Amino acid sequence: MPWKLASLGTLLAVAMLAGCSTTTESAKAPAAAEAGHGRCEAKAAEFALGKKASPELLEQARTRSGSQTARVLTPNDMMTLEYRSDRLNLNTDANLVITRVNCG
C-alpha cells in the first residue's frame, strides 16, 4: 500500500511540474522580433524633462526609448526594486513635472 501511495504522489508531482515548464526559444522568438529589441535607451526620452506627465507623454517616451514598458514615479510612490532593462521610468516632482528619466 505505501508503494502505491508513493507512486501516486510521484505521478501527481510530475503532472504538476509539467504545467510549470517553459516554452522553447523558437516559440518565444516571434514575440521578441515583433516587439523589437526591447532595450531601454533613456537618452531618447529626455525630451520629456520639464514637461508635465500624462499618459500620452508616457507613451511617446516609451516608444522613442524603445522600451517595452514605462511608468511614472512620483516622490511618494512605492515601487519594485528589480532592474528591468526594458522598462522606462519617468520620475516626477509633487506637481507631476518630470525631473529624471532612467531605465530599470
C-alpha positions as CSV (number, residue, x, y, z in Angstrom):
1,M,0.0,0.0,0.0
2,P,2.7,2.6,0.8
3,W,4.3,2.0,-2.6
4,K,1.1,2.7,-4.3
5,L,0.7,6.0,-2.4
6,A,4.3,6.9,-3.1
7,S,4.0,6.2,-6.9
8,L,0.7,8.1,-7.0
9,G,2.3,11.0,-5.2
10,T,5.2,11.0,-7.6
11,L,2.8,10.9,-10.6
12,L,0.9,13.9,-9.3
13,A,4.1,15.8,-8.6
14,V,5.3,15.2,-12.2
15,A,2.0,16.2,-13.6
16,M,2.0,19.5,-11.6
17,L,5.6,20.3,-12.6
18,A,4.8,19.6,-16.2
19,G,2.4,22.6,-16.1
20,C,5.2,24.8,-14.9
21,S,7.6,24.0,-17.8
22,T,8.7,26.8,-20.1
23,T,8.4,27.0,-23.9
24,T,11.3,26.6,-26.2
25,E,13.2,29.6,-27.6
26,S,11.7,29.1,-31.1
27,A,8.2,29.7,-29.7
28,K,9.4,32.9,-28.0
29,A,11.3,34.3,-31.0
30,P,8.3,35.7,-32.9
31,A,7.1,37.7,-29.9
32,A,10.6,39.1,-29.3
33,A,11.1,40.0,-33.0
34,E,7.7,41.6,-33.2
35,A,8.4,43.8,-30.1
36,G,11.8,45.0,-31.3
37,H,15.0,44.8,-29.3
38,G,13.2,45.8,-26.0
39,R,16.3,47.6,-24.5
40,C,15.5,51.0,-23.0
41,E,17.5,54.0,-24.2
42,A,16.9,56.8,-21.6
43,K,18.6,59.5,-23.7
44,A,16.0,59.1,-26.4
45,A,13.2,60.0,-23.8
46,E,15.0,63.0,-22.3
47,F,12.8,65.3,-24.4
48,A,10.2,64.8,-21.6
49,L,12.3,66.5,-18.9
50,G,10.5,69.6,-17.6
51,K,7.1,68.6,-19.1
52,K,4.0,67.6,-17.1
53,A,3.5,63.8,-17.0
54,S,0.5,62.5,-18.9
55,P,-0.5,59.1,-20.5
56,E,0.3,60.5,-23.9
57,L,3.7,61.7,-23.0
58,L,4.5,58.4,-21.2
59,E,3.6,56.5,-24.4
60,Q,5.7,58.8,-26.6
61,A,8.7,58.5,-24.3
62,R,8.3,54.7,-24.2
63,T,8.1,54.5,-28.0
64,R,11.1,56.7,-28.5
65,S,13.2,54.9,-25.9
66,G,12.5,51.5,-27.4
67,S,11.4,50.1,-24.1
68,Q,8.7,47.5,-23.6
69,T,7.1,49.1,-20.6
70,A,7.1,52.5,-18.9
71,R,5.9,54.0,-15.7
72,V,5.6,57.4,-14.0
73,L,7.0,57.6,-10.5
74,T,6.0,60.4,-8.1
75,P,8.0,61.2,-4.9
76,N,5.8,59.1,-2.6
77,D,5.2,56.1,-4.9
78,M,6.1,52.6,-3.7
79,M,8.0,50.8,-6.4
80,T,9.6,47.5,-7.1
81,L,13.4,47.5,-7.0
82,E,14.2,44.8,-9.5
83,Y,16.2,46.1,-12.5
84,R,14.5,45.6,-15.9
85,S,16.4,46.7,-18.9
86,D,13.2,47.0,-20.9
87,R,11.4,49.5,-18.6
88,L,11.5,53.3,-18.8
89,N,11.0,55.3,-15.6
90,L,9.8,58.9,-15.6
91,N,10.4,60.4,-12.2
92,T,8.4,63.5,-11.3
93,D,8.1,66.1,-8.5
94,A,5.0,66.6,-6.5
95,N,3.5,68.7,-9.3
96,L,4.0,65.8,-11.8
97,V,6.7,67.6,-13.7
98,I,9.3,65.1,-15.0
99,T,12.6,65.6,-13.3
100,R,14.5,62.4,-14.2
101,V,14.4,59.9,-17.0
102,N,16.1,56.5,-16.5
103,C,15.8,52.8,-17.4
104,G,15.3,50.0,-14.9
